[in-house]
Amino acid sequence: MTEVKNIADPLLQILVDEGGLDKTQVDEILEEQKRTGNTIRKIVKDIDLFKEDDLLMILATHMGTTVIPLPEMEISEDVFSCIPASVARMYSVVPIEATQESVTLAASNIVGPELIDELRFVLTKDVSVVLAREQDVREFISQFYGEDSASVSDLLSSLEAEITQSQTMDVGDENLDEGTLQQLTEQANSTPVIRFVNLVLYHAVQDGASDIHFEPFESEFKIRYRLDGALIELPPPPKNLALPVISRIKVMSNLNIAERRLPQDGRLQMRLSSRSIDFRVSTLPTQFGESVVLRVLDKDTVSLDLDNIGLPQDVYDGLYVDIHKPNGIIIVTGPTGSGKTTTLYSCLRVVNEIGSKLLTVEDPVEYDIEGIMQVQANEAIGVTFERVLRAFLRQDPDIIMVGEIRDIETARIAIQASLTGHLVLSTLHTNDASGAVTRLIDMEVEPFLISSTVECVLAQRLVRKICEQCKVAYEPSDDILDRLGLDRHTLAGKSFYRGDGCKECRDKGYKGRKGIFEFLRVTDPIRSLINDRRPTLMIRDKAVEQGMRTIREDGLRNILDGYTTVEEVLRYT
């Protein structure tokens, strides 16, 4: 029998691995699903491949649990009250046993580690799962919770409703007496607030958000996620949730809950399945209360492998050579949020060998990398980039990463490190690769020091990728072609693509992001231009003459390859 692997549907893969389905049966099931749109579970029962009891036994074996006869169970009404109705409907689960710390749920579908983690966060209890017939689970939910439909919004609403009006406080009140502070702390640690915050954080991570914004306004409290570079607004919760929710985040981040007049920075961590998710937390006092932004730092969703960050082959080859040089400076440029740190981390992982010592100074340290000594800069207590860099030179390093060259002193020490036999990697905020040179000159770094130490500059942007589920070809207008510097006759029938919008991409037409790049090698002709203080344009033109592809040209390559749209490239280049 031909082995069947890498099936997208988890239930179907289980039935192959543990139920003995062969390739012919799998093809039949997938064809039927394509024709009818029914679930795999319904199809395998309809075409009589498995009886429901047999199906449940296979799933129970896979999950390491048991199958129970739900109608024969005697369940106290107190047990049903341990989870909100919307949780039961949304996840199709029935509580059968509950204590203060744990709950056992009956389900009819696969419940993997991720879903158990989500339920644990929502219910704030340890969760174990047994299996029961699908019809029995539905009937119990209808009997004990009533008929209704559920969504994430319903779940949020039910949790919000648990927070009573007695908990309402003025989000703009900056002066908290001892009694009020005690009340606020109790609210932040109350079960409904914990559930609400955990659920928001969990779904942000599951959706792939890079940032979560909690924003109090005069008459509303907004929660927004940043997905693929764009902000998406959630259904707004009641305004009286603002202070308890923001206080809860501050408690989780070990911030001062009483200090509401000054910005604060912190970190918090949550566990999902076998992995840990870090959040960088920033608070900002505003007219109507504290605004809080959480940066999601999830190593599982960020590739720190140089092979997988999307570099064109010629750029990869050039960068790979330069990061293996014994000394010099490598600079990555781009705006905030363009993936510069990810690129630097990917480079460090390539050169992180047992025979080398690597040191980094960052603000903040975003990801922990095994085998590398990482230092968190903190200007408030005098731990500046400059001071840490000076200390690095006495630590016998081989490779140094500086989170950002911000001033002349940091630049001078980075150059000194390079001239004394160290490889230095860092970032600058410039629009293109050649702009990094003039930026250093503007900092009053001598041109001959730049030309003798900088090996290469990589400029990058992140553009949104077209959603593969709703991707369609179209004919661009002449105006668009003019803006790209193209002529219709030279395109030789090449297609342009965009996303029409679908459920998969939330009707945005985009899903995911990828990098576009510009790689400048500092060759002898370019060194001469730097020494002569030539303008950015001349340096760029010489680099193009020597084969550099500009970031706009790399964006065009991605347009014609069907990865992104004209609008995205024009927006970022």
Backbone torsions as a table, in degrees:
resi	resn	phi	psi	omega
1	MET	NA	135.6	179.5
2	THR	-68.8	132.2	179.9
3	GLU	-72.8	135.7	-179.4
4	VAL	-111.3	120.9	-176.7
5	LYS	-131.3	163.7	171.9
6	ASN	57.3	46.8	174.8
7	ILE	-84.1	134.6	-174.6
8	ALA	-66.0	-39.6	-177.1
9	ASP	-78.6	122.0	-175.7
10	PRO	-64.5	-37.1	178.9
11	LEU	-63.3	-43.9	-179.2
12	LEU	-64.6	-38.2	177.7
13	GLN	-64.4	-38.5	177.1
14	ILE	-63.8	-41.4	-179.6
15	LEU	-67.6	-28.0	174.1
16	VAL	-72.6	-49.3	-174.3
17	ASP	-70.2	-39.5	-172.0
18	GLU	-118.7	-11.3	179.3
19	GLY	-107.4	-5.2	173.5
20	GLY	82.0	17.3	177.4
21	LEU	-65.6	141.4	176.3
22	ASP	-103.2	177.8	-174.8
23	LYS	-62.3	-38.6	179.6
24	THR	-61.9	-44.0	179.6
25	GLN	-67.2	-39.4	177.7
26	VAL	-61.3	-46.0	179.2
27	ASP	-60.4	-39.8	179.1
28	GLU	-63.4	-43.1	-179.9
29	ILE	-64.8	-45.4	-178.8
30	LEU	-65.7	-37.0	177.5
31	GLU	-65.4	-40.9	178.4
32	GLU	-66.4	-38.3	177.8
33	GLN	-64.9	-40.9	178.4
34	LYS	-63.0	-36.9	-177.2
35	ARG	-76.0	-40.8	-172.3
36	THR	-104.1	-24.9	-175.1
37	GLY	78.2	7.1	179.9
38	ASN	-74.7	163.3	177.7
39	THR	-73.5	158.7	177.0
40	ILE	-59.3	-41.1	-178.9
41	ARG	-59.6	-46.0	-179.4
42	LYS	-65.9	-40.5	-176.8
43	ILE	-64.6	-45.7	-176.6
44	VAL	-66.1	-26.9	175.8
45	LYS	-79.5	-40.3	-178.0
46	ASP	-63.8	-38.9	-178.8
47	ILE	-93.1	12.2	169.6
48	ASP	63.3	34.8	174.6
49	LEU	-79.4	-35.6	178.9
50	PHE	-139.6	139.9	166.9
51	LYS	-77.4	156.2	-176.5
52	GLU	-60.8	-40.6	-179.0
53	ASP	-64.0	-38.1	177.9
54	ASP	-66.3	-40.7	179.1
55	LEU	-61.2	-44.7	179.6
56	LEU	-62.9	-39.0	179.7
57	MET	-64.7	-39.4	177.7
58	ILE	-63.4	-45.1	180.0
59	LEU	-65.4	-40.5	-180.0
60	ALA	-62.9	-41.2	177.6
61	THR	-62.2	-43.4	180.0
62	HIS	-63.4	-40.7	-176.2
63	MET	-84.9	-11.4	-177.4
64	GLY	71.4	38.5	-178.6
65	THR	-132.3	-165.2	-177.5
66	THR	-125.0	166.1	174.3
67	VAL	-106.0	133.0	-178.6
68	ILE	-117.8	151.3	172.9
69	PRO	-84.7	89.7	-171.1
70	LEU	-55.4	-43.0	-178.5
71	PRO	-61.7	-21.6	-178.8
72	GLU	-88.1	-5.4	-177.7
73	MET	-80.6	139.4	173.0
74	GLU	-100.3	109.4	-173.9
75	ILE	-115.8	126.9	179.3
76	SER	-69.4	145.1	177.1
77	GLU	-63.1	-26.7	177.3
78	ASP	-62.8	-32.2	179.0
79	VAL	-66.2	-41.0	-179.5
80	PHE	-65.0	-27.0	-179.0
81	SER	-77.0	-4.8	-176.5
82	CYS	-77.9	-15.3	174.7
83	ILE	-130.1	144.4	178.2
84	PRO	-62.8	151.8	179.8
85	ALA	-57.5	-39.5	-176.9
86	SER	-67.0	-28.8	176.0
87	VAL	-66.9	-45.5	179.9
88	ALA	-60.2	-43.4	-178.3
89	ARG	-70.9	-43.4	-175.5
90	MET	-63.7	-40.0	-175.4
91	TYR	-101.8	-1.8	-178.1
92	SER	53.3	57.6	179.5
93	VAL	-131.6	153.2	178.1
94	VAL	-126.8	126.4	176.6
95	PRO	-75.0	132.4	178.9
96	ILE	-115.4	-23.5	175.1
97	GLU	-144.9	145.5	179.9
98	ALA	-152.8	142.8	170.5
99	THR	-127.7	-175.5	178.5
100	GLN	-62.0	-32.7	-173.4
101	GLU	-104.7	-18.6	-172.3
102	SER	-144.9	162.8	177.1
103	VAL	-145.0	141.4	173.7
104	THR	-107.0	127.6	-175.9
105	LEU	-114.2	142.4	171.9
106	ALA	-99.2	129.5	179.3
107	ALA	-132.4	163.0	178.6
108	SER	-111.7	-8.8	-177.9
109	ASN	-114.6	173.5	176.6
110	ILE	-59.9	132.8	174.1
111	VAL	-123.2	100.6	-178.1
112	GLY	-84.8	176.3	-179.6
113	PRO	-57.4	-36.4	-178.2
114	GLU	-64.9	-43.2	-179.0
115	LEU	-69.1	-38.1	176.7
116	ILE	-62.2	-39.8	176.8
117	ASP	-62.9	-42.4	179.5
118	GLU	-61.9	-45.3	178.9
119	LEU	-63.4	-36.9	178.7
120	ARG	-63.3	-40.8	178.9
121	PHE	-67.8	-41.7	-177.3
122	VAL	-68.6	-41.7	-174.1
123	LEU	-91.7	-13.0	-175.5
124	THR	52.9	40.7	176.2
125	LYS	-140.3	157.4	167.9
126	ASP	-67.0	141.6	-174.6
127	VAL	-124.5	131.6	168.9
128	SER	-124.7	155.4	-171.5
129	VAL	-130.7	137.4	167.9
130	VAL	-120.3	168.4	-177.5
131	LEU	-110.2	149.7	177.6
132	ALA	-147.1	166.9	179.1
133	ARG	-61.2	143.5	-177.7
134	GLU	-58.7	-45.6	-178.4
135	GLN	-64.0	-38.2	179.7
136	ASP	-64.7	-41.8	178.9
137	VAL	-62.6	-44.3	179.9
138	ARG	-61.0	-43.7	-177.6
139	GLU	-66.3	-38.9	178.5
140	PHE	-65.3	-40.6	178.4
141	ILE	-62.2	-44.8	179.2
142	SER	-64.0	-41.1	-176.3
143	GLN	-66.8	-43.3	-172.8
144	PHE	-97.2	-23.4	-177.6
145	TYR	-115.1	-11.5	-178.1
146	GLY	85.8	166.8	-179.2
147	GLU	-80.0	133.1	177.1
148	ASP	-172.7	169.3	172.4
149	SER	-115.9	157.2	-175.1
150	ALA	-132.6	149.6	174.1
151	SER	-142.6	178.0	176.5
152	VAL	-60.5	-39.0	179.0
153	SER	-60.9	-41.2	178.0
154	ASP	-61.0	-42.6	-178.8
155	LEU	-63.4	-44.5	177.9
156	LEU	-61.0	-42.1	-178.6
157	SER	-61.2	-42.6	-178.3
158	SER	-66.6	-35.7	178.4
159	LEU	-71.5	-39.7	178.6
160	GLU	-61.6	-37.6	-176.4
161	ALA	-63.9	-23.5	-179.6
162	GLU	-72.7	-16.8	179.3
163	ILE	-89.1	112.2	-171.3
164	THR	-80.2	165.4	179.5
165	GLN	-64.2	-23.1	178.9
166	SER	-65.9	-15.5	-179.9
167	GLN	-88.9	-5.1	-175.0
168	THR	-69.1	133.6	176.1
169	MET	-136.6	156.2	179.9
170	ASP	-74.7	116.8	-176.9
171	VAL	-67.1	-17.8	-178.7
172	GLY	-91.5	-3.2	-178.4
173	ASP	-74.8	113.1	-174.8
174	GLU	-88.9	-24.3	-174.7
175	ASN	-97.8	110.0	-177.3
176	LEU	-108.7	117.5	174.5
177	ASP	-78.6	176.3	-173.4
178	GLU	-61.8	-40.4	-179.7
179	GLY	-66.2	-42.9	179.6
180	THR	-65.9	-39.7	178.7
181	LEU	-62.9	-40.0	178.0
182	GLN	-63.5	-41.9	178.9
183	GLN	-63.7	-41.7	-179.5
184	LEU	-64.3	-41.2	178.4
185	THR	-63.1	-40.8	178.5
186	GLU	-63.4	-40.9	177.8
187	GLN	-62.5	-44.7	-177.7
188	ALA	-62.3	-28.4	-178.4
189	ASN	-101.1	8.4	179.8
190	SER	-75.4	151.0	-175.7
191	THR	-57.9	-47.4	-178.7
192	PRO	-63.2	-36.2	178.6
193	VAL	-68.6	-42.3	177.4
194	ILE	-59.3	-44.8	178.9
195	ARG	-60.0	-46.2	-177.1
196	PHE	-60.7	-50.4	-178.0
197	VAL	-64.3	-44.5	179.3
198	ASN	-59.4	-40.8	-178.8
199	LEU	-66.1	-43.5	179.3
200	VAL	-61.9	-45.5	179.9
201	LEU	-65.1	-41.9	-177.9
202	TYR	-62.1	-48.0	-177.7
203	HIS	-69.0	-30.4	175.5
204	ALA	-62.1	-44.8	179.2
205	VAL	-65.9	-44.4	-179.0
206	GLN	-62.4	-35.1	-179.2
207	ASP	-80.9	-8.6	179.5
208	GLY	83.7	26.0	179.6
209	ALA	-68.7	145.3	176.2
210	SER	-94.0	-25.5	-179.3
211	ASP	-145.1	151.0	175.8
212	ILE	-125.8	126.7	-177.2
213	HIS	-111.3	127.1	172.3
214	PHE	-112.6	115.1	-168.1
215	GLU	-130.6	108.6	175.9
216	PRO	-83.2	132.1	174.6
217	PHE	-120.7	179.3	-174.5
218	GLU	-59.2	-41.7	-174.6
219	SER	-122.4	6.0	179.3
220	GLU	-154.5	165.1	178.4
221	PHE	-123.5	112.9	-176.2
222	LYS	-99.3	143.4	170.2
223	ILE	-126.4	125.1	-177.7
224	ARG	-132.4	146.2	173.6
225	TYR	-108.1	147.5	169.4
226	ARG	-101.8	111.8	-180.0
227	LEU	-114.9	123.1	179.5
228	ASP	52.8	37.3	175.4
229	GLY	88.0	-7.6	-178.5
230	ALA	-115.8	143.3	-179.8
231	LEU	-82.5	132.0	178.4
232	ILE	-116.8	126.5	-177.5
233	GLU	-91.7	133.0	175.3
234	LEU	-84.2	161.9	173.0
235	PRO	-55.2	127.5	-173.4
236	PRO	-68.5	130.4	174.8
237	PRO	-76.2	167.8	177.5
238	PRO	-57.1	146.6	-176.5
239	LYS	-63.0	-29.5	-178.3
240	ASN	-70.3	-4.8	175.1
241	LEU	-82.0	-16.9	-170.0
242	ALA	-56.9	-54.4	-175.4
243	LEU	-66.5	-46.8	177.1
244	PRO	-60.2	-40.4	-177.8
245	VAL	-67.4	-47.6	-180.0
246	ILE	-64.6	-37.7	176.9
247	SER	-64.9	-37.9	178.3
248	ARG	-61.2	-43.2	179.5
249	ILE	-63.7	-39.0	179.2
250	LYS	-66.6	-37.7	176.5
251	VAL	-63.0	-45.8	-179.5
252	MET	-63.0	-28.2	-176.0
253	SER	-96.2	4.9	-178.4
254	ASN	59.4	36.0	175.3
255	LEU	-93.8	164.3	-179.8
256	ASN	-76.7	108.9	-175.8
257	ILE	-67.7	-24.1	-178.2
258	ALA	-84.4	-21.2	-177.9
259	GLU	-85.6	109.1	-177.8
260	ARG	-124.3	10.4	-178.7
261	ARG	-104.9	-16.8	-177.3
262	LEU	-120.2	148.1	173.9
263	PRO	-64.2	147.2	176.1
264	GLN	-134.4	152.1	177.0
265	ASP	-126.9	142.1	178.8
266	GLY	-159.4	-172.7	178.6
267	ARG	-139.5	151.1	170.1
268	LEU	-140.0	164.2	-176.3
269	GLN	-137.2	141.7	173.2
270	MET	-134.8	152.4	-179.5
271	ARG	-104.0	133.0	173.7
272	LEU	-126.5	117.1	-176.8
273	SER	54.2	-125.5	-175.8
274	SER	-96.5	7.3	-176.6
275	ARG	-119.8	158.2	-179.0
276	SER	-108.8	135.0	178.8
277	ILE	-111.3	127.3	175.7
278	ASP	-99.2	147.8	174.5
279	PHE	-127.4	131.9	172.3
280	ARG	-93.1	126.4	-171.0
281	VAL	-112.7	133.4	177.2
282	SER	-133.5	127.9	175.6
283	THR	-108.8	149.8	-179.4
284	LEU	-142.6	118.3	177.4
285	PRO	-65.8	131.0	177.6
286	THR	-127.9	179.8	-176.8
287	GLN	-59.4	-34.2	-174.5
288	PHE	-113.3	23.0	179.2
289	GLY	123.7	-176.4	-177.5
290	GLU	-82.2	130.7	169.6
291	SER	-91.7	137.8	-179.6
292	VAL	-125.5	132.7	174.9
293	VAL	-123.1	130.7	176.5
294	LEU	-110.9	123.6	171.9
295	ARG	-90.2	123.9	-179.0
296	VAL	-83.2	122.6	179.4
297	LEU	-115.1	88.7	-175.7
298	ASP	-115.3	103.5	-177.0
299	LYS	-61.6	-25.2	-178.2
300	ASP	-72.6	-19.2	179.6
301	THR	-103.8	-5.4	179.3
302	VAL	-114.9	120.9	178.2
303	SER	-78.2	121.8	175.1
304	LEU	-105.7	28.3	179.1
305	ASP	-108.2	120.8	-176.6
306	LEU	-58.0	-28.6	179.3
307	ASP	-69.0	-21.1	-169.5
308	ASN	-116.7	12.8	-179.2
309	ILE	-93.6	4.7	172.1
310	GLY	92.1	16.7	178.7
311	LEU	-68.7	135.1	170.3
312	PRO	-58.6	152.6	-172.4
313	GLN	-58.5	-41.3	-178.5
314	ASP	-67.3	-35.9	177.4
315	VAL	-68.8	-43.3	178.2
316	TYR	-57.8	-46.8	-177.6
317	ASP	-61.4	-44.9	-179.5
318	GLY	-65.7	-43.7	-179.6
319	LEU	-66.4	-38.8	-179.8
320	TYR	-60.8	-41.4	178.1
321	VAL	-63.4	-45.7	-174.2
322	ASP	-68.6	-35.4	-178.2
323	ILE	-75.1	-8.5	175.9
324	HIS	-99.2	4.8	175.8
325	LYS	-74.8	151.3	-176.3
326	PRO	-71.5	-24.2	179.9
327	ASN	-154.2	169.6	-177.3
328	GLY	125.8	176.1	179.4
329	ILE	-121.6	132.3	175.1
330	ILE	-116.4	126.4	-175.1
331	ILE	-117.8	135.3	172.8
332	VAL	-113.8	128.7	-177.0
333	THR	-119.5	160.3	178.0
334	GLY	151.7	166.1	179.5
335	PRO	-72.4	171.4	175.5
336	THR	-58.0	135.0	178.2
337	GLY	83.1	14.7	-178.6
338	SER	-96.5	5.3	175.8
339	GLY	90.1	17.8	-177.8
340	LYS	-61.5	-46.6	-178.3
341	THR	-63.2	-39.3	178.0
342	THR	-59.5	-42.8	178.9
343	THR	-63.7	-43.7	179.4
344	LEU	-63.5	-44.2	177.6
345	TYR	-59.3	-40.4	179.9
346	SER	-63.1	-39.6	176.6
347	CYS	-64.6	-42.7	-179.1
348	LEU	-62.3	-37.9	-179.0
349	ARG	-65.7	-30.8	178.5
350	VAL	-67.2	-41.3	-174.1
351	VAL	-96.8	5.1	-179.0
352	ASN	-79.6	86.8	-177.0
353	GLU	-116.2	160.7	-176.6
354	ILE	-60.3	-27.0	-177.4
355	GLY	-89.4	5.6	-178.1
356	SER	-125.0	148.1	174.1
357	LYS	-108.1	124.7	-177.8
358	LEU	-115.9	133.1	177.7
359	LEU	-126.6	140.8	175.7
360	THR	-130.7	146.8	169.1
361	VAL	-124.3	124.7	-171.7
362	GLU	-138.5	158.7	175.6
363	ASP	-142.7	90.4	1.0
364	PRO	-96.5	176.6	169.4
365	VAL	-74.5	115.1	-173.9
366	GLU	-86.7	-43.7	-180.0
367	TYR	-133.0	138.6	175.3
368	ASP	-80.6	129.9	178.8
369	ILE	-118.9	121.4	-177.1
370	GLU	-60.9	134.9	176.3
371	GLY	89.9	-0.6	-179.2
372	ILE	-118.8	134.3	176.6
373	MET	-84.1	114.3	-176.0
374	GLN	-113.8	133.4	-177.1
375	VAL	-118.1	133.6	177.5
376	GLN	-89.8	118.6	174.9
377	ALA	-70.5	146.3	179.0
378	ASN	-152.8	92.1	-174.6
379	GLU	-64.4	-25.7	-178.0
380	ALA	-61.7	-29.5	179.4
381	ILE	-112.6	15.4	175.0
382	GLY	87.2	6.7	178.0
383	VAL	-87.6	77.5	-177.3
384	THR	-89.7	165.4	175.8
385	PHE	-56.6	-44.4	-178.0
386	GLU	-60.7	-46.7	-176.9
387	ARG	-66.3	-41.8	-180.0
388	VAL	-66.8	-40.4	179.3
389	LEU	-61.0	-40.6	178.0
390	ARG	-61.7	-40.5	179.0
391	ALA	-67.0	-35.7	179.4
392	PHE	-57.2	-39.9	-175.6
393	LEU	-64.5	-16.9	177.3
394	ARG	-98.3	5.3	-177.4
395	GLN	-104.0	10.3	177.6
396	ASP	54.9	52.8	179.5
397	PRO	-85.3	161.0	169.5
398	ASP	-100.4	-40.7	-176.6
399	ILE	-132.4	136.3	-179.1
400	ILE	-124.8	134.9	171.3
401	MET	-114.9	128.5	176.7
402	VAL	-110.7	121.4	-175.6
403	GLY	-51.4	-40.2	179.2
404	GLU	-160.4	137.7	171.1
405	ILE	-85.9	104.7	-171.5
406	ARG	-100.5	-24.4	-173.1
407	ASP	-150.8	175.0	-175.7
408	ILE	-62.5	-38.3	-177.8
409	GLU	-66.3	-44.1	177.8
410	THR	-62.4	-41.5	179.7
411	ALA	-62.9	-43.3	-178.2
412	ARG	-64.2	-41.4	-179.0
413	ILE	-70.3	-36.4	176.5
414	ALA	-61.5	-42.2	178.3
415	ILE	-66.4	-41.5	177.8
416	GLN	-60.2	-42.1	178.9
417	ALA	-61.9	-41.4	179.8
418	SER	-64.9	-42.7	-177.8
419	LEU	-69.7	-19.3	-180.0
420	THR	-102.0	22.5	169.7
421	GLY	95.1	23.6	178.5
422	HIS	-116.5	148.3	171.7
423	LEU	-91.4	128.2	-177.0
424	VAL	-118.8	130.0	175.5
425	LEU	-116.2	136.0	-179.5
426	SER	-156.9	-180.0	179.7
427	THR	-127.0	157.9	172.4
428	LEU	-138.7	155.1	175.5
429	HIS	-97.5	92.0	174.5
430	THR	-135.6	163.4	-175.4
431	ASN	-78.6	-28.5	-179.8
432	ASP	-146.7	178.2	-174.7
433	ALA	-66.9	-44.9	-177.5
434	SER	-67.0	-24.8	178.7
435	GLY	-65.8	-20.1	179.1
436	ALA	-64.2	-35.9	-179.0
437	VAL	-65.4	-50.4	-178.8
438	THR	-67.9	-28.5	176.2
439	ARG	-64.0	-41.7	177.9
440	LEU	-67.2	-38.3	177.1
441	ILE	-64.4	-39.7	176.6
442	ASP	-61.4	-28.0	176.5
443	MET	-78.0	-0.3	179.4
444	GLU	76.8	27.1	170.4
445	VAL	-80.3	133.7	-179.3
446	GLU	-64.1	133.6	-178.1
447	PRO	-54.6	-37.8	-177.5
448	PHE	-66.6	-27.2	176.5
449	LEU	-72.6	-37.0	177.9
450	ILE	-65.4	-49.6	-175.3
451	SER	-65.8	-26.7	-177.4
452	SER	-90.8	-8.1	-177.5
453	THR	-120.1	-37.5	-176.1
454	VAL	-74.1	122.3	-179.5
455	GLU	-91.0	-39.3	-178.7
456	CYS	-161.9	161.3	175.2
457	VAL	-132.1	129.3	177.2
458	LEU	-113.2	115.9	174.5
459	ALA	-97.7	143.9	-178.6
460	GLN	-149.8	157.3	173.1
461	ARG	-138.3	159.0	171.7
462	LEU	-110.6	123.8	177.1
463	VAL	-114.6	152.3	179.1
464	ARG	-74.5	143.2	178.2
465	LYS	-91.1	145.4	176.6
466	ILE	-66.0	136.2	176.5
467	CYS	-64.7	125.4	-177.5
468	GLU	-69.2	-23.0	-176.5
469	GLN	-77.0	-24.5	-177.6
470	CYS	-128.2	24.9	-177.5
471	LYS	-72.9	128.9	178.8
472	VAL	-135.3	152.0	176.1
473	ALA	-85.5	151.2	176.5
474	TYR	-152.1	168.2	-179.1
475	GLU	-102.2	114.7	-178.7
476	PRO	-72.2	154.8	178.8
477	SER	-76.4	162.9	177.8
478	ASP	-62.9	-33.1	179.4
479	ASP	-62.9	-42.7	178.3
480	ILE	-62.9	-44.0	179.9
481	LEU	-62.7	-38.9	178.1
482	ASP	-62.2	-42.1	-179.2
483	ARG	-64.8	-28.5	177.3
484	LEU	-87.6	-5.4	-177.8
485	GLY	73.4	32.6	-177.2
486	LEU	-114.0	157.8	174.8
487	ASP	-118.3	133.3	-176.1
488	ARG	-56.3	-34.9	-176.1
489	HIS	-72.4	-22.0	-178.3
490	THR	-89.1	-6.6	-177.1
491	LEU	-77.8	-17.4	175.1
492	ALA	52.6	46.7	174.4
493	GLY	76.1	12.4	179.5
494	LYS	-69.3	145.5	-176.0
495	SER	-96.6	150.2	170.7
496	PHE	-109.6	148.6	-175.4
497	TYR	-130.6	157.7	172.0
498	ARG	-154.2	167.3	178.0
499	GLY	-99.9	133.9	179.2
500	ASP	-77.6	-19.1	-175.7
501	GLY	97.8	131.2	179.9
502	CYS	-155.3	179.1	-179.5
503	LYS	-61.3	-36.9	-176.4
504	GLU	-60.9	-35.3	-176.8
505	CYS	-110.4	15.7	-179.4
506	ARG	59.8	34.4	178.6
507	ASP	62.7	23.9	179.3
508	LYS	-93.8	-23.3	-176.7
509	GLY	83.9	-2.5	179.9
510	TYR	-129.4	146.3	173.6
511	LYS	-150.9	115.5	-177.7
512	GLY	88.2	169.7	177.8
513	ARG	-135.9	160.0	175.4
514	LYS	-144.7	161.2	-177.2
515	GLY	-88.9	148.7	165.2
516	ILE	-121.1	145.7	-164.7
517	PHE	-135.9	159.0	173.1
518	GLU	-140.5	122.6	-172.8
519	PHE	-119.3	116.1	-178.1
520	LEU	-108.2	116.0	173.1
521	ARG	-89.2	132.1	-180.0
522	VAL	-85.2	92.8	-179.7
523	THR	-90.6	175.0	-179.6
524	ASP	-59.1	-45.1	177.5
525	PRO	-59.8	-37.0	179.6
526	ILE	-72.7	-34.6	175.1
527	ARG	-59.9	-39.7	178.9
528	SER	-63.3	-41.8	178.7
529	LEU	-64.4	-39.9	178.9
530	ILE	-63.9	-45.9	-179.3
531	ASN	-61.9	-30.9	179.7
532	ASP	-87.6	5.7	179.7
533	ARG	57.7	38.4	178.8
534	ARG	-70.1	151.8	-177.4
535	PRO	-68.3	165.5	-178.2
536	THR	-54.4	-42.9	-175.8
537	LEU	-60.9	-40.1	-179.9
538	MET	-67.3	-38.7	178.1
539	ILE	-65.0	-42.7	179.8
540	ARG	-64.1	-44.7	-178.9
541	ASP	-61.3	-40.1	178.7
542	LYS	-65.7	-39.8	178.9
543	ALA	-64.8	-40.4	177.7
544	VAL	-64.2	-41.8	177.8
545	GLU	-58.5	-32.7	-179.5
546	GLN	-89.8	6.4	173.2
547	GLY	112.6	1.8	179.4
548	MET	-69.4	135.6	173.8
549	ARG	-96.2	123.6	-178.3
550	THR	-69.2	164.6	-178.5
551	ILE	-65.2	-32.7	175.1
552	ARG	-65.1	-42.1	179.8
553	GLU	-66.5	-36.9	176.7
554	ASP	-68.3	-35.4	174.6
555	GLY	-62.5	-41.5	178.3
556	LEU	-62.5	-40.1	177.1
557	ARG	-59.1	-40.3	179.4
558	ASN	-70.9	-30.4	174.6
559	ILE	-64.6	-50.3	-175.9
560	LEU	-70.5	-23.6	175.6
561	ASP	-83.2	-2.8	175.5
562	GLY	83.4	16.3	-178.4
563	TYR	-87.0	-35.7	-175.4
564	THR	-142.6	-177.7	-174.2
565	THR	-109.7	164.4	175.9
566	VAL	-58.4	-43.5	-176.4
567	GLU	-59.8	-40.7	-179.9
568	GLU	-65.0	-43.8	-178.1
569	VAL	-67.7	-42.5	178.4
570	LEU	-65.6	-31.0	-179.3
571	ARG	-69.3	-33.9	-172.0
572	TYR	-109.1	-2.1	-178.5
573	THR	-128.9	NA	NA
